[in-house]
């Protein structure tokens, strides 16, 4: 067990896009629904329609909640402790489980603006994992 996702015929599109630096979500096309969801599924978890399509997400999010993980002996996490396991809100609607990188843990705040980035998977796998980092701040005028 590598601890890495194993793309299958359905999720290969998602993982290929991530390796290219694009975050995909799924959107329901059923009349009266239109819900977006993440993690990718072959059906809409809101109305159960199978009329769903891939959609590129904007790539930004706001921090909903997080936890700093100090102990995890599973691969590939053991070598990265402490790390920030988080849930973020995407502007398209879904909440997404992820990791926040690139900032001190004591600077995290609910509602902070984040941008997606992609960490290449270890072990030579040809996938990348979407993670989020704080959005760059605008310079003062």
Residue pairs with C-beta under 8 A, 6 or more apart in sequence:
1 75
2 75
2 76
2 123
2 125
3 74
3 75
3 76
3 77
4 76
4 121
4 122
4 123
4 125
4 127
5 11
5 15
5 121
5 127
5 129
7 14
7 15
7 16
7 127
10 40
10 42
11 40
13 24
13 54
14 24
14 40
14 54
15 127
15 128
17 23
17 24
17 54
17 56
18 24
18 118
18 127
18 128
18 129
18 130
19 118
19 126
19 127
19 128
21 118
21 128
22 56
23 56
23 57
23 59
23 116
23 130
24 40
24 54
24 55
24 56
24 57
25 36
25 37
25 38
25 40
25 54
25 55
25 57
25 90
25 92
25 94
26 36
26 37
26 38
26 40
26 41
26 44
26 52
26 53
26 54
26 55
27 34
27 35
27 36
27 37
27 52
27 53
27 55
27 92
28 34
28 35
28 36
28 37
28 44
28 46
28 47
28 49
28 51
28 52
29 49
29 51
29 52
29 53
30 44
30 47
30 49
30 51
32 47
33 44
33 46
33 47
33 49
35 44
35 45
35 46
35 47
35 93
36 55
36 90
36 92
36 93
36 94
37 44
37 45
37 46
37 52
37 93
37 94
38 57
38 90
38 94
38 95
38 96
39 96
39 97
40 54
41 52
42 50
42 52
43 49
43 50
43 52
44 50
44 51
44 52
55 92
57 90
57 92
57 116
58 90
58 91
58 92
59 115
59 116
60 90
60 91
60 113
60 114
60 115
60 116
60 135
61 88
61 89
61 90
61 91
61 96
61 98
61 114
61 115
61 116
61 132
62 88
62 89
62 111
62 112
62 113
62 114
63 86
63 88
63 100
63 108
63 109
63 110
63 111
63 112
63 114
63 132
64 86
64 87
64 88
64 89
64 95
64 110
65 86
65 87
65 110
66 84
66 85
66 86
66 87
66 100
66 108
67 84
67 85
67 86
68 82
68 83
68 84
68 105
69 77
69 81
69 82
69 83
69 84
69 85
70 81
70 82
71 81
72 78
72 81
72 83
76 121
76 122
76 123
77 83
82 105
83 99
83 101
84 99
84 100
84 101
84 105
84 108
85 97
85 99
86 97
86 98
86 99
86 100
86 132
87 95
87 96
87 97
87 98
88 95
88 96
88 98
88 100
88 114
88 132
89 95
90 96
96 130
98 130
98 131
98 132
99 129
99 131
99 132
100 108
100 114
100 131
100 132
100 133
100 134
101 117
101 119
101 131
101 132
101 133
102 117
102 133
102 134
103 133
103 134
107 134
112 134
113 134
113 135
114 132
114 133
114 134
114 135
115 132
115 133
115 134
115 135
115 136
116 130
116 131
116 132
117 130
117 131
117 132
117 133
118 128
118 129
118 130
118 131
119 128
119 129
119 131
120 128
121 127
121 128
121 129
